[in-house]
Amino acid sequence: MKRLLLSSATLLFLAVSQGALAIDAIYTGFFSNEALRGYDAVAYFTQNKPVEGSDSYTFEYMGAVWKFSSQEHLDLFRADPTRYAPQYGGYCAYAMANGETASAEPDLWTIHEGKLYLNYSRRINTRWRDDMLGYIEQADVNWPTFEKEY
């Protein structure tokens, strides 16, 4: 019996070409199950910067593993995850405004009116800041379509 070995890129191509790839509720990347690439969602609000989370403080929420830098941050998130979780499932907010999904970098972020928004690249983050309110308005319109996919 012959075995066929396929690369992960080939499998991804096959999934996409067959329409089998739907977005996850929370962006984690293809080979991880960590939200925010392992960064502490609460730290954006309490420390005003991205802080790496620890394997010692984790919580599963919406199919992803969330890491925190302290028990206090874990407890805050557990009590009110929607307050701290990034908008649009952690996908790039600018991409969502354009009706698309894209990964996001934990160090390219904005908090506006108590909500965390992430962006794909420095160039996109600059563009995002030029018309953030307009992009938020459009992303809020587009997000429900993507939410239904998962």
C-alpha positions as CSV (number, residue, x, y, z in Angstrom):
1,M,0.0,0.0,0.0
2,K,1.4,3.4,-1.0
3,R,1.1,6.3,1.3
4,L,0.6,9.8,0.0
5,L,2.2,12.5,2.0
6,L,0.9,16.0,1.6
7,S,2.5,19.2,2.9
8,S,0.5,21.5,5.1
9,A,0.5,24.1,2.2
10,T,-1.0,21.5,-0.1
11,L,-3.7,20.6,2.5
12,L,-4.5,24.3,2.9
13,F,-4.8,24.8,-0.8
14,L,-7.1,21.8,-1.1
15,A,-9.3,23.1,1.8
16,V,-9.5,26.5,0.3
17,S,-10.2,25.2,-3.2
18,Q,-13.0,23.0,-1.9
19,G,-14.5,25.9,0.1
20,A,-13.9,24.0,3.3
21,L,-12.0,26.8,5.1
22,A,-14.2,28.8,7.3
23,I,-12.9,31.3,9.8
24,D,-12.7,30.5,13.5
25,A,-14.5,32.6,16.0
26,I,-11.2,33.8,17.4
27,Y,-8.1,34.3,15.2
28,T,-5.4,31.9,16.2
29,G,-3.4,31.2,13.0
30,F,-3.2,27.9,11.3
31,F,-0.9,26.1,13.6
32,S,-1.9,27.4,17.0
33,N,-4.9,27.6,19.3
34,E,-3.7,30.7,21.2
35,A,-5.7,33.9,21.0
36,L,-3.6,37.1,20.5
37,R,-0.6,34.9,19.7
38,G,-0.3,34.2,23.4
39,Y,-0.5,37.8,24.6
40,D,-2.5,39.0,27.6
41,A,-5.7,40.6,26.5
42,V,-6.2,42.4,29.8
43,A,-2.8,44.0,29.8
44,Y,-3.8,46.2,26.9
45,F,-6.3,47.8,29.2
46,T,-4.4,47.7,32.5
47,Q,-0.8,48.3,31.4
48,N,-1.5,50.1,28.1
49,K,0.8,47.8,26.2
50,P,1.0,44.2,24.8
51,V,2.4,41.8,27.4
52,E,3.1,38.1,26.8
53,G,0.9,35.7,28.6
54,S,2.1,32.7,30.6
55,D,1.3,29.0,30.3
56,S,0.6,29.2,34.0
57,Y,-2.5,31.4,33.5
58,T,-4.7,30.2,30.7
59,F,-8.4,30.1,30.0
60,E,-10.4,28.6,27.1
61,Y,-12.9,30.9,25.5
62,M,-14.7,30.6,22.2
63,G,-12.5,27.7,21.1
64,A,-9.2,29.4,21.7
65,V,-6.7,29.4,24.6
66,W,-6.1,32.8,26.1
67,K,-2.9,33.4,28.1
68,F,-2.5,36.0,30.8
69,S,0.5,37.4,32.7
70,S,-1.0,37.1,36.1
71,Q,-3.8,35.4,38.0
72,E,-5.4,38.8,38.5
73,H,-5.7,39.3,34.7
74,L,-7.0,35.8,34.2
75,D,-9.7,36.5,36.8
76,L,-10.7,39.8,35.2
77,F,-11.0,38.1,31.8
78,R,-12.9,35.2,33.1
79,A,-15.4,37.5,34.8
80,D,-16.1,39.5,31.6
81,P,-14.4,38.2,28.5
82,T,-16.3,40.4,26.1
83,R,-14.8,43.5,27.8
84,Y,-11.3,42.4,27.1
85,A,-11.4,40.3,23.9
86,P,-10.4,42.1,20.8
87,Q,-13.1,43.2,18.3
88,Y,-13.8,41.0,15.3
89,G,-12.4,37.9,16.9
90,G,-8.9,39.4,16.9
91,Y,-8.8,39.5,13.1
92,C,-7.4,42.7,11.5
93,A,-10.0,45.5,12.1
94,Y,-9.0,47.3,8.8
95,A,-9.4,44.1,6.8
96,M,-12.8,43.6,8.4
97,A,-13.8,47.1,7.4
98,N,-13.0,46.0,3.8
99,G,-15.1,42.8,4.1
100,E,-12.1,40.5,4.5
101,T,-10.2,38.7,7.2
102,A,-6.5,38.9,7.9
103,S,-4.2,38.0,10.7
104,A,-3.3,40.7,13.2
105,E,-0.1,41.5,15.1
106,P,-0.4,41.9,18.9
107,D,1.8,45.0,18.9
108,L,-0.4,46.9,16.4
109,W,-3.4,47.8,18.4
110,T,-5.7,50.6,19.4
111,I,-8.2,51.0,22.2
112,H,-11.1,53.1,21.3
113,E,-14.1,53.6,23.6
114,G,-13.1,50.7,25.7
115,K,-12.7,48.2,22.8
116,L,-9.5,46.6,21.6
117,Y,-8.8,46.7,17.8
118,L,-5.8,44.9,16.1
119,N,-4.2,45.4,12.7
120,Y,-2.2,43.4,10.3
121,S,0.9,45.6,9.6
122,R,2.4,48.9,10.5
123,R,1.3,50.3,7.1
124,I,-2.3,49.1,7.8
125,N,-2.2,50.5,11.3
126,T,-1.2,53.9,10.0
127,R,-4.1,53.8,7.5
128,W,-6.4,52.6,10.2
129,R,-5.6,55.6,12.4
130,D,-6.3,58.0,9.5
131,D,-10.1,57.1,9.5
132,M,-10.5,54.8,12.5
133,L,-14.1,55.8,13.2
134,G,-15.2,55.2,9.5
135,Y,-13.4,51.8,9.5
136,I,-15.0,50.8,12.8
137,E,-18.4,51.7,11.4
138,Q,-17.9,49.6,8.3
139,A,-16.3,46.7,10.2
140,D,-19.2,46.6,12.6
141,V,-21.5,46.2,9.5
142,N,-19.3,43.5,8.0
143,W,-18.5,41.4,11.1
144,P,-22.0,39.8,11.6
145,T,-21.6,38.1,8.1
146,F,-18.3,36.5,9.3
147,E,-19.7,35.6,12.7
148,K,-22.3,33.4,11.0
149,E,-19.5,31.4,9.3
150,Y,-18.4,29.8,12.6
